């Protein structure tokens, strides 16, 4: 059995990201929100720690959504008997995305809200 190169592994991973973004409608919400957060972070002059928090949260949401879309694709490829045995799996995966998204939104509100508060009160 031959070993795959790192280049091949990264190419496969990149294709997986592309498939998730292309096929999962939720990315049509996540991507613009992520861009908005990053633009606001720049405009509000977030520091390195705040950038790390925001980028980490964006990455976590994207990863959770990608795992969810992978489970959906796998689930829908199964026969009805298998689907019956694992009912609820898609709800659990969607619940994971919801939990990560709510936590990310809370972090975003805290970080960006603090920056807006400081700007509104004349602090830099």
C-alpha positions as CSV (number, residue, x, y, z in Angstrom):
1,X,0.0,0.0,0.0
2,X,1.5,3.3,-1.0
3,X,1.5,6.3,1.2
4,X,-0.2,9.4,0.1
5,X,1.8,12.6,-0.1
6,X,1.0,15.6,2.0
7,X,0.1,17.5,-1.2
8,X,-2.5,14.8,-2.0
9,X,-3.9,15.0,1.5
10,X,-4.2,18.8,1.3
11,X,-5.7,18.6,-2.1
12,X,-8.4,16.1,-0.8
13,X,-9.0,18.3,2.2
14,X,-9.4,21.4,0.0
15,X,-11.8,19.6,-2.2
16,X,-13.8,18.6,0.9
17,X,-14.0,22.2,2.0
18,X,-15.1,23.3,-1.5
19,X,-17.8,20.6,-1.5
20,X,-19.1,21.6,1.9
21,X,-19.2,25.3,0.9
22,X,-20.8,24.6,-2.5
23,X,-23.4,22.1,-1.3
24,X,-24.4,23.3,2.2
25,X,-26.8,26.2,2.1
26,X,-25.9,27.2,5.7
27,X,-22.5,28.5,4.3
28,X,-24.5,31.1,2.5
29,X,-25.2,32.6,5.9
30,X,-21.9,31.7,7.7
31,X,-19.6,33.1,5.0
32,X,-21.1,36.7,4.8
33,X,-21.4,36.8,8.6
34,X,-17.7,35.8,8.9
35,X,-16.7,38.5,6.4
36,X,-18.7,41.1,8.3
37,X,-17.1,40.1,11.6
38,X,-13.6,40.3,10.1
39,X,-14.3,43.7,8.5
40,X,-15.7,45.0,11.8
41,X,-12.7,43.6,13.7
42,X,-10.5,45.6,11.3
43,X,-12.5,48.8,11.5
44,X,-12.7,48.6,15.3
45,X,-9.0,47.9,15.5
46,X,-9.2,44.7,17.5
47,X,-6.0,43.5,19.2
48,X,-4.2,40.2,18.5
49,X,-6.1,38.3,21.2
50,X,-9.5,39.5,20.0
51,X,-8.5,38.5,16.4
52,X,-7.6,35.1,17.7
53,X,-10.9,34.7,19.4
54,X,-12.9,35.8,16.4
55,X,-11.0,33.8,13.9
56,X,-11.1,30.7,16.2
57,X,-14.8,31.0,16.5
58,X,-15.3,31.4,12.7
59,X,-13.1,28.3,12.2
60,X,-15.1,26.3,14.8
61,X,-18.4,27.2,13.1
62,X,-17.1,26.3,9.7
63,X,-15.6,23.0,11.0
64,X,-18.9,22.1,12.7
65,X,-20.9,22.9,9.6
66,X,-18.5,20.8,7.5
67,X,-18.8,17.8,9.8
68,X,-22.6,18.3,9.8
69,X,-22.7,18.3,6.0
70,X,-20.5,15.2,5.9
71,X,-22.9,13.4,8.2
72,X,-25.9,14.5,6.1
73,X,-24.3,13.2,2.9
74,X,-23.4,9.9,4.6
75,X,-26.8,9.5,6.1
76,X,-28.7,10.1,2.9
77,X,-26.6,7.5,1.1
78,X,-27.9,4.8,3.5
79,X,-30.8,2.5,3.0
80,X,-34.0,3.0,5.0
81,X,-33.2,0.3,7.5
82,X,-30.0,2.0,8.5
83,X,-31.7,5.4,8.5
84,X,-34.3,4.0,10.9
85,X,-31.6,2.7,13.3
86,X,-29.8,6.0,13.5
87,X,-32.7,8.4,13.5
88,X,-31.9,11.6,15.3
89,X,-28.3,11.6,14.1
90,X,-28.9,14.6,11.8
91,X,-30.7,16.5,14.6
92,X,-27.7,15.9,16.9
93,X,-25.3,17.1,14.2
94,X,-27.4,20.2,13.6
95,X,-27.6,20.7,17.4
96,X,-23.8,20.7,17.5
97,X,-23.7,23.4,14.8
98,X,-26.2,25.5,16.8
99,X,-24.2,25.2,20.0
100,X,-21.0,26.3,18.3
101,X,-22.7,29.1,16.4
102,X,-24.4,30.5,19.6
103,X,-21.1,30.4,21.5
104,X,-19.3,32.1,18.5
105,X,-22.0,34.8,18.4
106,X,-21.6,35.4,22.1
107,X,-17.8,35.7,21.7
108,X,-18.4,38.0,18.7
109,X,-20.8,40.2,20.7
110,X,-18.5,40.4,23.7
111,X,-15.4,41.3,21.6
112,X,-17.0,43.6,19.1
113,X,-19.4,45.1,21.6
114,X,-16.6,46.0,23.9
115,X,-14.8,47.7,21.0
116,X,-18.0,49.7,20.0
117,X,-18.5,50.7,23.7
118,X,-14.9,52.0,23.9
119,X,-15.2,53.8,20.6
120,X,-18.6,55.4,21.6
121,X,-17.0,56.6,24.9
122,X,-13.9,58.1,23.4
123,X,-11.5,55.4,24.5
124,X,-9.0,53.9,22.1
